[in-house]
Amino acid sequence: MKKTIPGILLIFTVLFWALVLKNEFGYVLIWWAVIFLLGLMAFPLSATVFSSFNDKGYLMSKGLGIAISSYVLWLLSTTKLVKIDGFGCWSVVIGCGVIIYLLLFKKARLSLTNFKRSDVLPWIFIGESIFLFSLSFWTYLRGFNARIEGLEKFMDYGFVNSILRSGVAPPKDMWFAGESINYYYFGQYVSAFITRLSGIKTEIAYNLMMATLFAFSMALCFCIVSNLLKGNKLKDGPAIAGGLVGAMLVSLGGNLHSFIYGTLSKLTKNGDAYWFPDATRYIGYNPETKDKTIHEFPVYSFVVSDLHAHVINMIFVLTLLGVLIAIFRKLQSRADTGGQENIIDEVFLPELLLPGFFIGIFQMSNFWDFPIYLTVTLFTILCAGIRHRGFTWKMLRIAFQRFAIVLVSSLIFAFPFNETFDKIATGINLSKDHSFIYQLLVLWGYQLVIATIFLVRILFTEQDLAWKHAKGKEREKIRNELTLFVRIRNVLEKFSIEDVFTVILFVSAVGLVIIPELVYVEDIYSGEHKRANTMFKLTYQSFIMFGLGCGYVFIRIWQMAKKGWKQFVAIALTIIMVLLPMLYPFKYAIPSWYREMNPEMYEGLDGLAFLRREYPDDYALIQWMRENIEGQPTVLEANGDSYTPYGRVSMATGFPTILGWYVHEWLWRDDYHVVQERVDDVQVIYESEDLNQTIELLNKYAVEYIVIGDLEWQKFTRLQEAKLLSLGDVIFELPTIKLIKLNTF
């Protein structure tokens, strides 16, 4: 590629979005600078691990830097040595950076010179351009619907605010006063960490973090796929194209539901009745059955913008996949070099600690990813072992010893978290309900078509060239020897590492689609929804792996040796299968959620602006409490059902209340009775005429403040305002809301 074009592209990206976002581009620049510094901190380590990558690990260093510094801060905060304040956050970042540069001093010097290398700098500029463009684009989208309201945004935002208020780990549960958060909160901890580093208000930082997740998805998927293609000896142009295809399939792609039930339905009486969330609630809903499932995918998450654990964890999932590619290549290089190894060198590779680190984080951020990527790691280690030693007992021994290093280190990294966490899942059951085949094809059809084309080509078409070029008895001999086992072995041992890793992605993805048809994890979701969470969390990762593999195959298929009508059909099918998923975001999801991107309807990034417009007195109270109340005292407000406005004060301030969203706390506590007890206690406090009982309950939960607003009057129709006013002083009052500071009893 021309060396100047990527640099110009980055400059153009900055200027373009500065014009579009105007004053709000300042937030983007601050946020971008923080992530750049976190990446720079980890760049020597990243350059060591990803030495075979086009950009020498530049893009991956962002994920590494965030993971390392946020984990170290979290670990120190569990000991109460460091708080998640500005000083604590920057101290950890600087400290981690100094340690990395000292430990890898020579590598550090080499890493910094890599910025100037003519073959590396263009890839750095391209990667950074993709990251910044994606960050700015999704920031702009959020400006059309920035409100932190609806679905589970209250929960996610409340976690971030509570983490920042708590200062230490584990943070207090803002909806269950007196207890810590019993959920996989590390993703929100990372969000709080970056927020504190940036100094940006949480109501704006929430939307910047959602844009960051989209940017990481685009940039890291591009990095993974383009490096797979470059490793397969492709030129820069095709590698860039494949990287972009992979990035768009994972980050923006939908399934075939929008094409079949949206675009094609225009030919029927349904017309334009298509609603984009239907693509994530299909099995069990159309047709209606007693087996309701969820099968979301990244672009749906980005559009509706709930700051969920599984979405935040994509940063670390994609970084881990990059690490596995790097490890695969290093193990192959070690095998190619040969030489005598002692028993330690034979098994140990320092890079193996990184999968252990990330898989340990998965236990803290999205536990479902723990078994999923532990399995993908095992597949990678086994395939690397087969390429080195074949199908031997020695290969198995060494592979499982390496796997043990990953597993044990992951448990060690997650140990402090697991010690304070009560598991939510209760067991695994056989699935009695199953999806219709046609429904699975609607959801996974295009990925399966592309994966099938690839597997047929490498297992049959390319390997059959050996006997087709032979003659006579030699031809028959070669053909007869090519059993299915031999063909699979040839792929694993003789095809490129990049082909084999793509096979690992496809096999893992297919397995994750099949598993919910066989078993499901038992949790509080029961009855018609018992398979929902299992299918949701497994197929979400399946979608990511399918997208990466399809991006690779989209370009890889063009270089396959055999030309002719079969090749033409395969390419045509692949192109169609890549284009159809793009209908979902650009025709349905984004226009529906973001007001057709009409510039006149742009509102800005303040996620609490809706409160200021629709509940001005509540908003004023929240702002006053943020500015005037220190620490994290318990503030009583009305509890309510999940997905409602109840819990708005605790959500927006991080001050805990006795009870927030009912079903969510039932899920997290896995105990209906303890939640119901609090429901009854809150009702007694607000409605009982018994002053002594009220005081007793207020002391039980260490309540220091009581909110009386419209929601409290709606919830408690017999609210005893005079009784509550007698317990303390009104320190904030507006026409529809007041705050009482309680006396000491």
N, C-alpha and C positions, 0 to 999 in steps of 0.2 A: 504494500500500500504506500501511497505518497505520504512522506513523514509529516508534512505540514497540515494535512487535512484534519486529522483528529484534534490537533491543538485549536484550529479555527472553529471546529465543531463545538468544543467546550466553551470558547469565548462567545459564540453565537447563542448557545444555550443560556448562558448567564444574561446576556443582553436581552434576549427575547422574553424571558420570564420576568426580568426586572420591569419591562414595559407592561406586561400583562398583569402582574401582581401588585405593581406600584409599591406603596408603603409596606405592604405585608411581605414583600420579598425580603425585607430586613430580617423577619423571623426565620425565613428559609435559610438565609445566609448564616445566621448565628447557629442554627440547628446543624446545618451542613458542616460548618467549621468544627463543631464539637465532635461529630462523627469522624471527620478527617483526622482530628488530633488523636482520637481513640485508635484509629487505624495506624497512624504514624507510630504510636506507642508500641504496637505489636508487630510492626513491619519486619524487624530483624528475625523474629520467630517465624512469621509468615513466609518470608523469603527463604528461610531454611527448609521449612516443610514443603512449600510449593515451588521449589527450585525448577521443576519441569514445566511450570505454567507460563503462558505467554507474557503475563504481566508480573511474573515472579512473586505472585501472591498478594499483589496490591489490593485487589477487591476483597479477597478473603481476609485480609488483615483487619478490615472493618468489623467483620463478625467476630474474629478472634479477640480484637481489642475490647469490644463490648462485653463478650463473654467473660474474659479474664478479669477485667477491672470490676465489673458488677458482681461477680462471684466473690472476689476478694473482699469487696466492701460488705457484701451480705454476710460473709463468714465472720468478719471482724465485728459487725453490728450484732451478731448473735452472742458475742462475748461482752457486749456493751462498751467495747473499747473505742469504737468509732460510730458516729451518728451519720445518717444520710442527710447531712447539711452541706452547704457549699464547701466549707473547709474540709470536711471529711471526704467528700467525693473527689475533689481535686487533689487532695493529699494521696489518696489511693491511686489515682491515675498517674500522677507524677512518680510515686513510689514504684508502681508496677513497671513504668517505662524505664526508670533508672536501673532496676534489677534486670530487665530483659536486655538492655543495651550493655550492661556490665558482663552478664553471663555470655552474651553473644557478641562480644566486642568486635572481633574480626568480621563476623557475619554482618554486624551493624554497619561497618564501613562499606562492605560490599553492597549491602542492601541499599544504602543511600546513593551509591554510585549507579545503581540500577535505574534510578529515576532518569538518568541522563543517557542511558544506552539507546542507540538508534533503533534497535529491534524491540525494545521494551517500552519506551516512552509512548509510542503511538497506541499501544494496547492499554496503557494506563489512562491516556486521555479519552479513548473510546469508552472504557469502563466507567470513568468518572462522569462522562457526558450522559451516559445512559442512567446512571444513578441520579444525577442532579436533575435531568429532564423529567424522570419519573417522579422524583420527590416534588418538583414544582408543579407538574401536571396534576398529581393527586391532591396536592395542597389547594390548587385552584378549584378542583372539583368539590372539595370539602367546603369551600366558601359558599357554595350554592345550597348546602344543607348541613351546616356545622353543628346543629343542636345535639347536645349530649342527652338525648331522650329517646325512648323507644327501645324495644327489644331488651338487651341486657346492658345498655350503656351506663345506667345508674350503678350497677354492680361494678363494672370495670373502672369507672371513674372514681367510685367510692374507694376501691382498693388502692388506687394511686394516691388519693388524698390521705387515706389512713396511714399508708406507708410513710408518707412524708411527715405526717403529724407524729407518728410513733417514734420515728428516728432510729429505732433499733428493730431487730428481728427476733422472734416472729412478730409481725405487726398486729395491732389490735383489730378485731373484727368490728367494723363500724355499725353492723346490724345485730351484734350479739354482745352487748357490753359485758366486760369482765373476762372475755375469752379472746384468744388470738384467732386469726383467720385460719380456718381448717379447709383450705383449698390450695390448688397449685398456683401460688401467687407470684412465683419468681418472674414470670413475664411482665407482670405489672410492676414488680420491683425494678426491673430493667428500665421500664418506661419512666418510673419515678426518678431513677438515677440519672438518665439523660436529661430529664426535665430540670433537675437540680443543677446539673452542670451548665445548662443553657441559661438559667435564670429567667426563663419564660413562664408566664402564668399557666397553671395547669389547664384552664379551660381552652387555651390556645394550643398548649403542648399536646393535649389529647389528639387534636386533629393533625398536628405535625407528626405525631407518632404513627398514626394510621397511614399517612403519606410515606413515612419512612419504611413501613413494612412492605408497601407496594414497591418502593424503590429498591429495597434489598431483594425482593423476589425477582424483579426484572434484572438487576445487575448480577446477582449471584447465579441465576439460571443461565444468563448469557455467558458468564464466566465458565460454568461447568460444561455446557454444550460446545462452546467454541474451543475449549481446551481438549475435549474429547476428539473433536474433528481435526484439530491441529496435530494431536498425537497420532492420528491416523494418516498423517502425511498430506493433508489437504492444504491448499494455499489460503492466504489470509481472507480473500473475498468470500469463498464458500464457507469458511469457518465463522466469519462474522454473520453471514446470512443465516446459517444454522443456529448460531447462538441467539439471534433475534427471534427466530421462529420458536425455539424452545422457551425463551423468556415469555413470549406472548401466549403460547399455549398454556403455560403454567399460571401466569399472572392475570391474563385477560380471557383465556378460553373458557367456554361453557361446554355443555354436552349437547347432544342432538335433540334434546327436548324442545328447545326454542325453535329449531328448524321445523320439526314435525308438528308440534302443537301451536306454534306461533306463525311462522312464515307460510307453511302449507295450509294452515287453518283459514287463511284469508280466502281460500277457494271454497270454503264452506260457509254455513250460516253463522258460525261463531265470529267471523270477521276479525276485528282487532281486540278481542277480549283477552288476549294473552297477558298474564301477570308474571313477571320474571321470577319471583320466589317459588313458583310452581315447579321449576326445574330442580329444586332442592327438596321438594315434598311430593314425590311422584309415586313411589312404591307404597301402596296402602291407601292412596288418595285418589288415584285414577287408574282403575276403578276403585271405589270405596271398599276396603276390607278391614278386618280386625288386626291388621299387621302394619301399623303406621311406622314409617322409617324416615330417616334424615340422610341426605347424601349431598352435603354442601361441597363447595370447591372454592379455591382462593378468591376469584374475582367477586363472587357473591359476598364473601367476608369483607373484601375491600370496599365494595359499594355500600353495604349497610353499615359498615364501620363500627362494629362492636370490637372493643380492644381485648379480644379473648386470648386465652392461654395458647391454644393450638395455632392461632394466627401469629402471635408474637414469636412463638417457637420456630416458625419457618426460618428466621434468621439463622438459628443454630442448626436446624435440620440441613439446610443447604450448605452451610459451612462444613458440617460433618461429611456430607457427600463429597465435597471437594477434598477433604482430608483423606477419605477412603481411596479416592482416585490417586492421590499423591502417594499413599502407602502402597497401593497396588504396584505403582510404577517403581518405587524404591525396592520392594521385594523382588520384582522382576529384574531390576538392575543388579541386585545382590546375586541372584541366581545366574545371570549372564556372566558376571565377573568370576564366579567360582571361587576356588581356594578353600583351604581348610578352616573350619570354624570351630571355636570352642563351644561348649554347651550353652553358655550365656549368649554369645553372639549369634548362635544358631537360632535361638528363639526370640531374643529381645530386640526390639527396635524402639528407640525413644519416642518416635511418633505414635506408637500404640497407646501412649498415655492420653493423647488428645481425643480419640474416640471414647475412651473411658471417662474423660472430663465432660464431654458433651452429653454422653448418654447418662451420666450422673445428673447433669442439669435437667435432662428430660424428666427425671423423676420428681423434680421440683417445679417444672413449668407445665408439662403435659404428659402425664404418666403413660398414656397410650403409646407415645413415641419411644418409650424405653424398650419394650419388647420388640417393637417393629424394627427399630434401627440396630438393636442388638443382633437381630437375625440378619439384617443386611450386612452388618459388619462380619458376622460369621461366614456368610456366603463369600464375601470378598477375600477373607483370609483363606478359606478353603480353595477358592479358585487360584489364588496366588500360589498356594502350596502344590496344587495339581500341576501347574505350569512348571514348577521347579523340580518336583520329585515324582510326578505321576500319581497314579492311584495305589499308594503304598501305605503300610502301617506307620512308617516313619513320618510320612506326610501328615497323617491324621494326628499323630502324637504332637508334632510341632504346631500344627494348626490349632489344636485345642489348648495347648499351652499358651499360645498367643491370645486366643480368645479368653482364656482365664485371666490374663493380664488386664484385658479390657473390662471384663465383668467385675473383677474384684476392685479395680481402681474406680469404676463407676459407683459401686456401692460405698466406697470410702468417701468419695466426693459428696454423695447425697446423704451420708449418715447424719450430719447435724440437722438436716431438714426432716428426715424420716423419724428422728427421735421425738420430735414435737408434733408429729402429724398422725392423725387417726385415719386409716384407710377407709375409703368410701365404698368401693366395690366389695361384694360379699361372696362371689363365687362365679363359676362358669357352668352354663347349662346348654344342653343340646337344643338346637333350633327346631321347633315343630312347624314354624311358618317358613315359607320359601317364596322367593321372588319369581315372577313369570320370566321366562327366557327373553321374551321380546322386550320386557322392561329393562333388563340388564343391557340389552343391545342398544336401547334408546340412550341409556346413561353412559355406556362404555363402548359403543359400537365403533366409533372412528378410531379410538386408541387400539382396539383389538384388531382392526383392519391393518393399521400400520405395523403393529407388532407382528402380526401373522405374516405380512409381506416380508418383513426383515428376517424372521426366523426361517421361513421357507427358503429365502435366498441363501442364507449362510449355512443352513443344514443340507440343502439339496442342490439348488441351482449352481452355486459356486463350487461345491465339492464334486458335482457330477461332471464338471469340465475335465477332471482327471481321467475318467474312463472314456469320455466322449472323444478325447484326443488320442486315446490309445487304439490299437488295432488287434484283431484276432483274439487269441486266447488271453493275451494280456488284458484286453478290454473286459472280457468276461470275469477274469480273476479280480481285477480292481473293483468291478461293479458288485460282485458277490461279497467282497470283503467290507463293503460300505454298509454295514448294519447300522441301525439307529444308534446303538451304543457307540460304535466307532465314529459316527458322524458327530455325536455330542462331544466325544473325547477330542476329536479334531478341532472343534470350535474352541474348547477350553484350552487346548495346548498349543494350537498353531495360529489361530486367528489373533488379531491385535488385542491388546489389553482393553482398548476402548470398545471394541465389539463385545468382549466378554462382560465388561461392566454394564453395557447397555442391556445385555441379556439378563444380568442380575436385576436391573431395574424392572424390566418387563415381567420376569418371573415373580418378583416380590409384589409387584402391582396386581398381577392376576390373583396371586394367593390372597391378598388383602380383600379382593372383591368376593372371593369364594368363601372365606372364613365365616362371615355373618350368615351364610346359607347353611352352615354346619353347627356353629355354636354362637352364644352371645354371653356377655358379661352381665351378671345380675347386679342391679343397683336399685334405687328407689323407683326407677321407671319400670312399670309393670303393665300387665294387661295388654292393651293394643300397642303399647309403645316399648315393649321389652327389648326389641332388637334395635331400637332407634339409635341409642348412643353408641353401640358397638359398630353398627354400619357407618355412622357418621364419622367417628374418629379413625376407623381403619381406611375407609375409602377416600378420606381427605388426603391421606398420605399416598394412597394409590394414585390419585389424580396427579400429584406432584411428580411421582416417579414416571408415570405414563407420559406426562408432558415433556420431561427431559429426554426420555428415550425417543419420543416422536420427533423432537427437534433434531436429534442426531441422525435418525433414519431418513428424515426429509432430504438431507444433503448426502448422506452415505449411499443412498440408493442410486444416486446419479453416477457414482463411480464404479458400480458393479460391472464386472467385465462383459457379461453377455448382453448384446444389444438385440433389438427386434421387437415384435409386437407385444410380447409378454413384458418386456422392460417398459414399453410405452404405456401399457395398461397400468402397471404398478406405479409409475410416476404420476399418471393422471389421477388415479385413485388417491394417492398420497396428497396431491395438491388439493383435491376436493375435500378430503378429510381434514386438512389443515384450515381451509377457508370457512367451512361450515360453523365451527365453534366460535368464530368471531362475530357471528350474528348476535349472539347472546349479549355481550357487553355493549356493542355500539348501536344496535337496533332497539334493544329492550331495556337492559338493566340501567346503564348510565343515564340515558334520557329520562327514564321514569323517575329515578331517585334524585337526579340533579337538575330538574326543571328545564330539560332540553338545553342546558348550558346557556341560557339566555343571559347576556351580560347585564341586562336591566334588573335581573333578579338575584344578582350576586350580593351576599350579605356579609361576608367576612368570616374570619376564623374563630371568633369568640363562641365557644360551645355553650355558654350559659346566657347568651343574648336572648334566647327564647324566654328564659325566666324573667329577665328584665322587662320584656314586652308583655308577657302574659300573666306573670305573677310578680308584679313590681315590689310589693311589700315583702314577700318571701325572699326575693333577690336582695333587697336592701338589708334584711336581717342576716342573710348568709354573709354578705360582704362585711357587715359590722362585726360579726362573730370572728371571721377570719383575722380581722385587724386588731381586735380588742381582747380576745380570750387566749391565754397562753396554755401550753401543754395540751393534754387530750382528755379533758373531763367528760363525764357522761352527760349527754343532753337528751332528755326525753322528748320524743315526738310521736305522732300516731304511727303505729305499724299498719301493714296492709298486705294485700296479695302481691305476688310477683308481677312484674311488667306493668305496674301502676305508678302514679306519682308519689306514693308513700315512701318515706325514707329520704325525702329530698334534701333535708338539712344535713343529715349525717353523710349522705352521698357527696354533697358539695363542699363540706368542711373537713371531713375526716374525724369529726367528733363522734364517738360511739353512742348509740341509743340502745335501749333495752332489747328491742326487736325491730328488724326491718322487714325484708321480704320473706314471707312465710315459707313458701315452697323451697326457696334457695337455702334457707337455714336448715330446713328439714333434710335436704340433700347433703349439706356439708356436715351436719351433726349426726346424720343417720339415726335419728331418734325423734319420732313424732312427739313424744310426751314432753321432752324438755322444751320444745318449741311451743307447744300448746300451753304449757305452764306460764310462759312469758306472755302469751296472748292474754291469758286471764289476768295476770298481774298488771299489765298496762291498762286494761279496761277498769280494773279496780281503782287504780291511781286516778284516772280521769273521771270516773263516774260514781265511785262509792262516796257515801256521806260520812263514812267512818274515818275520822281524822287520824286516829292512832294506827289503824291498819295501813292507811296511806303512808304515814311516816315510816312505818316498819318496812314497807316495800321499797320506798325511796332509799332507805339506808341499805337494804339488801343489795341493791344494784349500784350503790354509791352515786346516785343522781345528784348533780349540782345545779342543773338548769332544766326548766320546763318550757316547751314551746306550746303556745295556744294560738292556732291560726285557723283558716278556713277548713283545711283538711282535718284538723282535730275535731272541729265542730261537726263536720260531715260524718266522721267515723264514730264519734261518741255523742249521740244525740242527747244524752242526759249529763253532759259534761258539767262538773261542779266547779265553775270558775271561781266563785267566792272562796271555796275551800282552798284551791290551789294558790290564789292570791294571798291568803293568810299565812302561807308557808314561807314567804320571802318577799323580795322587792322586784318590781318591774323595772328592768334596766334598759329595755328597748321596747318601743311601742309605735305602731302605725295603725291605721284604721282596721286592717284585716289580720293583724298578727301582733303578738307580744311575746317577750322573753322574760321569764321569771328566774332570778337568781335565788336559790334556796338558802334559808338560814341554816346554821349548824344545829343539829338536834342531838 
